[in-house]
Amino acid sequence: MLTNDFQIARVQKTLRWFEQDIPLLNMRVKELSVERQEAAREFAAALISQTRAELERLMRERPEDSHHLGEAPCEPAD
């Protein structure tokens, strides 16, 4: 089972990846119809929203004594 800090780090990394991919998504869908462009952007926005909600849930559930001040959790491997 993954530790809470590891899960948080993994979700944060995923969220950054999704957010940084938006400009590339716009380039990938520019040849599609307007409806499909909107559908792709709506899907990406929903995915980002769900990932943020998951991160918030993990942060709320984080045990107070599990993290040490000033100590960053290890980044998960790709």
Secondary structure, DSSP 4 states (H G I P E B T S, - for coil): ---HHHHHHHHHHHHHHHHHTHHHHHHHHTTS-HHHHHHHHHHHHHHHHHHHHHHHHHHHH--TTSS-TT-PPPPPP-
